[in-house]
Amino acid sequence: MSRALWFVAGAGAGLYGALKARRVAYRVSPAGLADQVAALRLGAQTLADDIRTGTRDREAELAVELGLSPRPRRPAEAGTVVTLPGHAVREDVP
């Protein structure tokens, strides 16, 4: 029984080692490195999208809480003065 147990344990360790070596070999190959870079790029893009969405949502929540209208989607035209509700425009500022 002892020999069979050691044989099975050795065979299992050998298969495990071979599988790990094969995975490491793929990761350092050009195709594996390209996959890792693509995954990193996708992760960074997803993170940036999540941050943008969260920022936009939080800005909208703050605008509602403070009673402000949300920022205009398109930039104001030249010469247009945008003020907050209840605030006056100062004429002495150029």
C-alpha positions as CSV (number, residue, x, y, z in Angstrom):
1,M,0.0,0.0,0.0
2,S,2.8,2.4,0.8
3,R,4.4,2.1,-2.6
4,A,1.1,2.7,-4.4
5,L,0.5,5.8,-2.3
6,W,3.9,7.3,-3.0
7,F,3.5,6.4,-6.7
8,V,0.2,8.3,-6.9
9,A,1.5,11.2,-4.9
10,G,4.6,11.5,-7.2
11,A,2.5,11.2,-10.4
12,G,0.1,13.9,-9.1
13,A,3.0,16.2,-8.2
14,G,4.5,15.6,-11.6
15,L,1.2,16.5,-13.4
16,Y,0.8,19.5,-11.2
17,G,4.3,20.7,-11.9
18,A,3.9,20.1,-15.7
19,L,0.7,22.0,-15.8
20,K,2.2,25.0,-13.9
21,A,5.3,25.0,-16.1
22,R,3.0,25.0,-19.2
23,R,1.0,28.0,-17.9
24,V,4.2,29.9,-17.0
25,A,5.6,29.2,-20.5
26,Y,2.5,30.6,-22.1
27,R,2.4,33.7,-19.9
28,V,6.0,34.7,-21.0
29,S,5.4,33.9,-24.7
30,P,4.5,36.7,-27.1
31,A,0.9,35.6,-27.3
32,G,0.6,35.3,-23.5
33,L,2.1,38.8,-23.0
34,A,-0.3,40.2,-25.6
35,D,-3.2,38.7,-23.7
36,Q,-2.0,40.1,-20.4
37,V,-1.6,43.6,-22.0
38,A,-5.1,43.3,-23.5
39,A,-6.6,42.3,-20.2
40,L,-4.8,45.2,-18.4
41,R,-6.1,47.6,-21.0
42,L,-9.6,46.3,-20.7
43,G,-9.5,46.5,-16.9
44,A,-8.2,50.1,-17.0
45,Q,-10.9,51.1,-19.5
46,T,-13.6,49.5,-17.4
47,L,-12.3,51.3,-14.3
48,A,-12.2,54.7,-16.1
49,D,-15.8,54.1,-17.4
50,D,-17.0,53.2,-13.9
51,I,-15.3,56.3,-12.4
52,R,-16.9,58.6,-15.1
53,T,-20.3,57.1,-14.5
54,G,-20.0,57.4,-10.7
55,T,-18.8,61.0,-11.0
56,R,-21.6,61.9,-13.3
57,D,-24.2,60.3,-11.0
58,R,-22.8,62.0,-7.9
59,E,-22.7,65.4,-9.6
60,A,-26.4,65.0,-10.5
61,E,-27.2,64.0,-6.9
62,L,-25.3,67.0,-5.6
63,A,-27.1,69.3,-8.0
64,V,-30.4,68.1,-6.8
65,E,-29.5,68.3,-3.1
66,L,-28.2,71.9,-3.5
67,G,-31.1,72.9,-5.7
68,L,-28.9,73.7,-8.7
69,S,-29.6,72.9,-12.2
70,P,-27.3,70.3,-13.7
71,R,-24.4,71.6,-15.8
72,P,-25.3,72.4,-19.4
73,R,-24.3,69.6,-21.8
74,R,-22.8,72.0,-24.4
75,P,-20.4,74.7,-23.6
76,A,-21.8,78.2,-23.1
77,E,-21.5,80.5,-26.1
78,A,-18.9,83.3,-26.0
79,G,-20.2,86.3,-24.1
80,T,-22.8,84.4,-22.3
81,V,-22.8,84.8,-18.5
82,V,-23.9,81.8,-16.5
83,T,-24.9,82.5,-12.9
84,L,-26.2,80.4,-10.0
85,P,-29.8,81.0,-8.9
86,G,-30.0,83.8,-6.4
87,H,-26.6,85.3,-7.4
88,A,-26.2,88.6,-9.1
89,V,-23.7,89.4,-11.9
90,R,-21.0,91.8,-10.9
91,E,-20.6,94.5,-13.4
92,D,-17.2,95.8,-12.2
93,V,-15.4,92.5,-13.0
94,P,-14.1,92.5,-16.6
